[in-house]
Amino acid sequence: MSRMDFYHLQTSILDAVLPQLLEKVYANKQRAVVKIGTRERVGYINTLLWTYDEESFLPHGSKADGNAELQPVWLTADDDNPNNANMLFLVDGADYDADKLESFVRIFYIFDGNVPEHLNKAREYWKFAKDAGVDCFYWQQNDTGKWQQK
């Protein structure tokens, strides 16, 4: 049974939070697939992960880069898992084929609480996951940007 963590962005933006979470996954020698809402945003996130911090290195790739099996972090707008990841990140309102969710140990659903469509979709996904028997956890940022489990 997978674990699903919902990260409700309120004071930070995805550009700041996603690299931090992916660094933790990589540091723990895990592999991740990041499903992004649109193909155009895949290119943006790809560039972001190369440039977000001059002192960090987070190896990753997408279909444009190839060699998926060598990439610890794979960026996609599809329901693929070509790098055999055990962690799934859903961002920008993306969802994933429900029948394939079981292949992941942990799922991170990151949504911007300031975007009504993303907030509504997160609520729907929470209900879907709970109904499917997935262990769900909700994290919300406080006024200082720290994560608190609710």
C-alpha positions in Angstrom: 0.0 0.0 0.0 1.4 3.4 -1.0 1.7 6.4 1.2 0.5 9.7 -0.2 1.6 13.1 1.2 -0.2 16.2 0.2 1.9 19.3 0.3 -0.3 22.5 0.4 1.8 25.4 -0.8 0.8 28.7 0.8 3.9 30.8 1.4 6.4 29.1 -1.0 6.2 28.3 -4.7 6.7 25.0 -6.4 10.1 26.2 -7.8 11.4 26.4 -4.2 9.8 23.3 -2.7 10.2 20.7 -5.5 14.0 20.8 -5.7 14.3 20.5 -1.9 12.1 17.4 -1.8 13.8 15.8 -4.8 17.2 16.4 -3.1 16.1 14.4 -0.1 14.9 11.6 -2.3 18.2 11.6 -4.2 20.2 11.7 -1.0 18.4 8.6 0.2 19.3 6.8 -3.0 15.7 6.6 -4.2 14.4 7.2 -7.7 11.6 9.6 -8.5 9.2 10.3 -11.4 7.8 13.8 -11.5 4.6 14.0 -13.4 4.0 17.6 -14.5 0.6 19.0 -15.6 1.7 19.9 -19.2 4.5 19.1 -21.6 5.6 22.7 -21.8 6.1 22.8 -18.0 8.3 19.7 -18.3 10.9 21.8 -20.1 10.6 24.6 -17.5 11.1 22.2 -14.5 14.0 20.6 -16.4 15.8 23.9 -16.6 14.8 24.8 -13.1 16.5 21.7 -11.7 19.7 22.6 -13.4 19.7 26.2 -12.2 17.9 26.5 -8.8 21.2 26.4 -6.8 24.7 26.9 -8.1 26.1 24.7 -5.3 23.7 21.7 -5.9 23.7 18.9 -8.4 20.5 17.0 -8.9 20.8 14.6 -11.8 17.6 14.3 -13.8 16.2 13.9 -17.3 13.2 13.8 -19.5 12.1 12.3 -22.8 14.1 15.0 -24.6 17.3 13.8 -22.8 16.8 10.1 -23.1 18.6 7.4 -21.1 15.7 7.1 -18.6 17.1 4.1 -16.9 20.2 6.1 -15.9 18.2 9.0 -14.4 17.4 9.1 -10.7 14.8 11.7 -11.3 12.6 11.5 -14.4 10.4 14.4 -15.6 7.3 13.7 -17.6 3.8 14.7 -18.5 2.8 11.1 -19.1 2.0 8.1 -16.9 5.3 6.4 -17.5 8.0 5.2 -15.1 11.0 4.4 -17.3 13.6 4.8 -14.6 11.9 2.3 -12.2 11.2 5.0 -9.6 9.6 4.1 -6.3 8.6 7.7 -5.5 6.1 9.7 -7.5 5.6 13.5 -7.5 2.4 15.0 -8.9 2.7 18.7 -9.6 0.8 21.4 -11.5 -2.5 19.6 -11.2 -1.2 16.4 -12.7 -2.8 13.1 -11.9 -1.7 9.5 -12.5 -3.3 6.3 -13.7 -5.0 4.9 -10.6 -4.1 1.3 -11.6 -0.4 2.2 -11.5 -0.2 4.0 -8.2 0.5 0.8 -6.3 3.9 0.6 -7.9 5.1 3.5 -5.9 6.1 3.4 -2.2 5.4 7.0 -1.7 3.5 9.7 -3.6 3.9 13.4 -3.2 1.0 15.5 -4.3 2.2 19.2 -4.3 -0.4 21.8 -5.0 -0.7 25.6 -4.8 -3.5 26.6 -2.4 -3.7 30.0 -4.1 -4.9 28.4 -7.4 -8.5 27.4 -7.0 -8.4 24.6 -9.7 -5.3 23.0 -8.0 -7.0 23.2 -4.6 -10.2 21.6 -5.9 -8.2 18.9 -7.7 -6.2 18.1 -4.5 -9.4 17.7 -2.6 -10.7 15.3 -5.2 -7.5 13.4 -5.2 -7.5 13.1 -1.4 -11.0 11.6 -1.5 -10.0 9.2 -4.3 -6.9 8.1 -2.4 -8.7 7.6 0.9 -11.5 5.6 -0.8 -8.8 3.5 -2.4 -7.3 2.7 1.0 -4.1 4.8 0.6 -2.6 6.2 3.8 -2.8 10.0 3.3 -1.0 12.7 5.1 -1.6 16.4 4.8 1.2 19.0 5.2 0.5 22.7 5.3 2.9 25.6 5.5 2.7 27.9 8.5 3.3 31.7 8.3 7.1 31.2 8.4 7.0 28.6 5.6 7.7 25.5 7.7 5.7 22.3 7.1 3.3 21.2 9.7 1.3 18.0 9.5 -2.4 18.5 10.0 
